[in-house]
Amino acid sequence: MDIAALLSPIAVEDFAAEYLDDKPLLIRGADSSANKALVDWSGFEQVSSVMSNWPAKWIRLVRDGEVLENRHYLGRAIDEGVSDTARSESVDMARVHRYLAEGFTFVGSRLERAVPAVESLARQFSNRFCVHATAHVFCSFKRIAGLSSHFDNGDVWVVQCEGEKRWQVFANRYPNPVAGEQGGAAQDFDAGETIFDEVLKPGDVLYIPKGFSHAPTAVSNASLHVTFALRQLTAASLFDLLPKIALEDPDFRQQLPDLRDGSHSDADEVLAILGDKLRDLVRSDAVKSEIARMQQRKSQSWSKLDVPEILASARYFVTDQLEPYAASELLSAREQAVVDWMVGKPMFAQSALAAEFSFLSSTWIENLLMKLVDAGCIARASRG
């Protein structure tokens, strides 16, 4: 299944223009010919057996908004005091079963690692919307709330798979929430009146933009749904990448003026200079390249091994002309970063270069390689 089928009968372009990052959207499965239920009860049983070997933090049991400490359902190695083995964090599904019988909601993370159809959609979400998409499976029971009313720091897509679940979405939207932001202003946030109150049935799809509070409750004896959580790269990420680039400038390595006596006269000039440099740095090609790299890594956070592609990848010898060429002023900032990676290597594979600079298009890489071949800096190796 692709995003177009998931949105059907709504066109992807219409969704992007009318709903994306703006308002919730419900798509009834009965209105589409596509079978959108991604996991049935049998599939959930199989997936849960695989999840027993996953990190304990990827499985949560929740009831009435309270998360059960995972020590209650970890495996026997914990009981025996064996804390230095891989089994010490294994999940005992027999114990999980017991807690589900008591009405706890099962939340299993990283479903995309176990179900190919879910992995395909997660990858499409990541690439289409420039996000990091993960999938989570929820199994809950009639009229027992799992998660309490809350908002997410990224858009969510809900696909109802088995049973029925009531979803309420509220009017007020928290502005651009970030991970872990549930205290402070978020804790006192007034979600407002209900603007959406519908029961989802198998095959129904619900889109909720980030910041909209919502409250789900199963209305059938049991409910199973998959949620795709889409996490964006926010402007706050600049604080992660700026230090590395800024420290290339000696002015950012200097000691700051002493302000302990309350006199700011000496600091004003220094801080003004640094402020101007930060402004220019944020606008620089180097920062834009790093942002592109971070977005690419975030939107394609997993890859599959493709041995035929590895074997078919072109290889290049590095000549003694590359290092002086790298020191010239003939390269753009982005080209410079790629060429610096090549310097010191006797040979490299084009697939390795593409993996290192995954944010660059294959056409851009091909053009740079041709430029370097023409300049005598690299030479394509023959196979044999």
C-alpha positions in Angstrom: 0.0 0.0 0.0 1.2 3.5 -0.7 0.2 6.9 0.7 -2.2 7.5 -2.2 -4.1 4.3 -1.4 -4.2 5.2 2.3 -5.7 8.6 1.5 -8.1 7.3 -1.1 -10.5 8.7 -2.2 -8.8 12.0 -1.2 -6.0 12.9 -3.6 -2.5 13.4 -2.1 -2.4 17.0 -3.6 -5.8 17.9 -2.1 -4.7 16.6 1.3 -1.5 18.6 1.2 -3.4 21.8 0.2 -6.3 21.5 2.6 -5.3 19.4 5.6 -1.5 19.0 6.0 -0.4 20.7 9.3 -3.7 22.4 9.5 -6.7 20.3 10.6 -7.8 16.7 11.3 -9.1 14.5 8.5 -11.1 11.3 8.8 -11.2 8.9 5.8 -13.7 6.1 6.0 -12.5 2.7 4.7 -15.9 2.1 3.3 -15.4 5.0 0.9 -12.3 3.3 -0.7 -11.6 0.1 -2.5 -8.3 -0.3 -0.8 -8.0 -2.7 2.2 -6.3 -0.3 4.7 -6.3 -2.6 7.8 -2.6 -3.3 8.2 -2.6 -5.9 10.9 -5.3 -8.3 12.0 -5.5 -10.2 15.3 -3.5 -13.1 13.9 -0.8 -10.7 12.7 -0.8 -9.0 16.1 -0.2 -12.4 17.8 2.8 -13.1 15.5 4.2 -9.6 15.9 3.9 -9.7 19.7 6.0 -12.9 19.8 8.7 -11.1 17.8 8.5 -8.1 20.1 9.3 -10.2 23.1 12.9 -10.0 21.9 12.9 -6.3 21.4 14.3 -3.7 23.9 11.9 -3.4 26.9 11.5 0.3 26.3 9.8 -0.4 23.0 6.8 -2.0 24.8 4.5 -0.1 27.2 1.5 -1.1 29.2 -0.8 1.8 30.0 -4.1 2.2 31.9 -5.9 5.4 32.7 -2.9 7.5 31.6 -0.5 5.7 33.9 2.4 3.7 32.4 3.2 0.4 34.2 6.9 0.1 35.2 8.4 -2.5 32.8 10.0 -4.4 35.7 6.5 -6.0 36.2 6.7 -7.8 32.9 10.4 -8.4 32.2 11.7 -11.9 31.8 13.1 -14.4 34.3 16.7 -13.1 34.1 15.6 -10.1 36.2 14.0 -12.4 38.8 17.2 -14.4 39.1 19.3 -11.2 39.5 21.1 -11.7 36.2 21.6 -8.1 35.1 24.5 -8.4 32.7 22.9 -10.6 30.1 20.8 -9.7 27.0 17.9 -11.6 28.5 17.8 -9.3 31.5 15.6 -6.9 29.4 13.5 -9.5 27.6 9.8 -9.1 27.8 7.8 -12.0 29.3 4.6 -12.1 27.1 2.9 -14.4 29.6 3.0 -11.5 32.1 2.0 -9.0 29.4 -1.0 -11.2 28.7 -2.0 -11.1 32.4 -1.9 -7.3 32.5 -3.9 -7.1 29.3 -6.6 -9.2 30.9 -6.7 -6.5 33.6 -7.5 -3.9 31.1 -4.1 -2.4 30.3 -3.5 -1.1 26.8 -0.5 -2.6 24.9 1.7 -0.1 23.0 4.3 -1.7 20.8 6.8 0.6 19.2 8.8 0.2 15.9 6.2 -2.0 14.2 7.8 -1.0 10.9 10.6 -3.4 11.8 8.3 -6.4 11.8 5.6 -5.8 9.2 6.7 -5.1 5.6 3.5 -3.2 4.6 4.0 -1.0 7.7 7.7 -0.5 6.9 6.8 0.6 3.3 4.3 3.2 4.5 6.7 4.5 7.2 9.4 4.9 4.5 7.0 6.7 2.2 5.9 9.1 5.0 9.5 9.8 5.8 10.4 10.6 2.2 7.2 12.4 1.2 7.0 14.8 4.2 10.7 15.1 5.2 10.1 13.5 8.7 11.2 10.5 10.7 8.3 8.1 10.7 7.8 5.3 13.2 4.9 2.9 13.6 3.2 1.8 16.9 0.6 -0.8 17.5 -2.1 -0.3 20.1 -4.3 -3.0 21.6 -6.9 -1.8 24.0 -10.1 -2.9 25.6 -13.7 -1.6 25.9 -14.2 1.6 27.8 -10.9 1.4 29.6 -8.7 4.4 28.7 -5.1 3.7 27.9 -3.4 7.0 27.2 -5.1 10.1 28.7 -5.9 13.2 26.6 -2.7 14.4 25.1 -1.1 16.1 22.1 1.9 14.8 20.1 5.0 16.7 18.9 4.5 15.4 15.4 1.6 14.6 13.0 0.0 11.2 13.6 -1.8 8.9 11.3 -4.2 6.4 12.8 -5.2 3.2 10.9 -7.9 1.2 12.6 -7.3 -2.5 12.1 -9.6 -4.5 14.3 -12.6 -3.5 16.5 -13.8 0.0 17.0 -12.4 3.0 18.8 -13.8 6.4 19.6 -11.6 9.4 19.0 -12.1 12.9 20.3 -10.0 15.8 19.0 -10.1 19.2 20.7 -10.2 22.7 19.2 -7.1 24.5 20.7 -3.7 23.7 19.2 -0.5 23.9 21.2 2.1 25.7 19.0 4.9 23.6 17.7 5.3 21.2 20.6 8.7 19.5 21.0 9.6 16.1 22.4 8.8 15.6 26.1 6.9 18.9 26.4 4.1 18.0 28.8 5.0 20.1 31.7 5.0 23.9 32.3 2.9 25.8 29.8 1.9 22.5 28.1 0.6 21.1 31.4 -1.7 24.1 31.9 -2.8 24.2 28.3 -6.6 24.4 27.7 -7.4 21.9 24.9 -10.8 23.6 24.3 -14.0 22.2 23.1 -14.5 19.0 21.1 -14.3 19.5 17.3 -14.2 15.9 16.3 -16.0 12.9 17.9 -16.2 9.8 15.8 -15.8 6.0 16.1 -13.2 4.5 13.8 -13.9 1.1 12.3 -11.5 -1.3 10.5 -10.0 0.4 7.5 -10.7 3.9 8.7 -7.8 6.4 8.7 -7.5 9.5 10.9 -5.0 12.3 10.4 -4.2 14.5 13.4 -1.7 17.4 13.0 0.8 18.0 15.8 -0.4 20.0 18.8 -4.0 19.0 18.7 -5.1 17.2 21.9 -7.0 14.0 21.4 -8.5 11.2 23.6 -9.0 7.7 22.3 -11.2 5.0 23.9 -12.1 1.5 22.7 -15.9 1.0 22.3 -15.7 -2.6 21.1 -14.6 -5.5 23.4 -11.1 -5.1 22.0 -9.5 -2.6 19.5 -6.4 -2.8 17.4 -4.9 0.1 15.6 -1.6 1.3 14.1 -0.3 4.8 14.6 2.3 6.4 12.4 4.2 9.1 14.3 5.9 11.7 12.1 8.7 13.6 13.8 10.1 16.7 12.1 13.5 18.3 12.2 12.8 21.6 14.1 14.6 24.9 14.1 16.0 24.0 17.5 18.3 21.6 15.7 20.4 24.5 14.7 21.7 24.5 18.3 23.1 21.0 17.7 24.9 21.8 14.5 26.1 25.3 15.0 28.8 24.6 17.6 30.8 22.3 15.3 30.8 24.8 12.5 31.2 27.9 14.6 34.3 26.6 16.4 36.2 26.8 13.1 36.2 30.6 13.7 38.7 31.6 16.3 36.4 34.4 17.6 34.0 31.7 18.9 37.0 30.1 20.8 37.9 33.3 22.7 37.2 33.9 26.4 34.1 36.0 27.0 34.5 39.4 28.9 34.1 39.3 32.6 30.7 40.6 33.5 30.6 39.9 37.2 30.9 43.6 38.2 27.8 44.5 36.2 29.7 46.5 33.6 28.7 45.5 30.1 30.7 48.1 28.1 33.5 45.7 27.1 31.0 42.9 26.3 28.7 44.9 24.0 31.2 45.1 21.2 32.3 41.5 21.5 28.8 40.1 21.6 27.7 42.4 18.7 30.5 40.9 16.6 29.6 37.4 17.6 25.9 38.0 16.9 26.7 39.3 13.4 28.8 36.2 12.8 26.1 33.9 14.1 23.6 35.6 11.8 25.9 35.1 8.8 26.7 31.5 9.9 23.0 30.5 10.0 22.6 31.7 6.4 25.8 30.0 5.2 26.0 27.2 2.7 27.8 25.1 5.3 24.8 25.2 7.6 22.4 24.6 4.8 24.3 21.5 3.8 24.3 20.3 7.4 20.5 20.8 7.6 20.0 18.9 4.4 22.2 16.1 5.7 20.3 15.9 9.0 16.9 15.9 7.2 18.1 13.2 4.9 19.3 11.0 7.8 16.1 11.7 9.7 13.8 10.9 6.8 15.8 7.7 5.9 16.8 6.4 9.3 17.0 2.8 8.1 18.4 1.1 5.0 18.4 -2.4 3.6 21.5 -4.2 2.4 21.5 -4.4 -1.3 24.4 -6.8 -2.3 23.9 -6.6 -6.1 24.1 -2.8 -5.8 27.3 -3.0 -3.7 28.9 -5.3 -6.3 27.8 -3.1 -9.2 28.9 0.2 -7.7 31.6 2.1 -9.6 35.0 2.5 -7.9 37.5 5.3 -8.4 41.2 5.7 -7.8 42.3 8.9 -6.2 45.3 10.6 -8.0 47.9 12.9 -6.6 46.0 15.8 -8.2 43.1 15.7 -5.8 44.8 17.2 -2.8 46.0 20.4 -4.5 42.7 20.6 -6.3 40.9 20.5 -2.9 43.1 23.4 -1.7 42.1 25.5 -4.7 39.1 27.9 -4.8 37.4 26.0 -7.6 34.9 24.2 -5.5 31.6 25.2 -3.9 31.2 24.6 -0.1 29.2 21.4 -0.8 31.7 20.1 -3.3 34.5 20.9 -0.9 33.0 18.8 1.8 32.7 15.8 -0.6 36.2 16.2 -1.9 37.7 16.5 1.6 36.1 13.1 2.3 37.9 11.7 -0.7 41.4 13.1 0.2 43.6 10.5 1.8 41.7 7.5 0.3 43.6 5.5 -2.3 40.2 4.3 -3.7 36.5 4.7 -2.9 33.2 3.2 -4.1 30.5 5.5 -5.4 28.0 3.7 -3.2 30.1 4.5 -0.1 30.2 8.2 -1.2 26.4 8.2 -1.7 25.9 6.7 1.8 28.1 9.2 3.4 26.4 12.1 1.7 22.9 10.7 1.5 21.3 14.1 1.3 22.9 14.7 -2.2 21.0 13.5 -5.3 22.5 10.8 -7.5 22.6 13.3 -10.4 24.6 15.9 -8.3 27.1 13.2 -7.3 27.5 11.9 -10.9 28.2 15.5 -12.1 30.8 16.0 -9.4 32.5 12.7 -10.2 32.7 13.7 -13.9 34.1 17.0 -13.0 36.9 15.4 -10.9 37.6 12.8 -13.6 38.0 15.6 -16.2 40.3 17.5 -13.8 42.5 14.4 -13.5 41.8 14.1 -9.7 40.2 10.6 -9.8 40.1 7.8 -12.3 37.4 5.1 -12.7 38.7 1.7 -11.9 38.0 -1.1 -14.3 36.4 -4.3 -13.1 38.1 -7.6 -13.3 
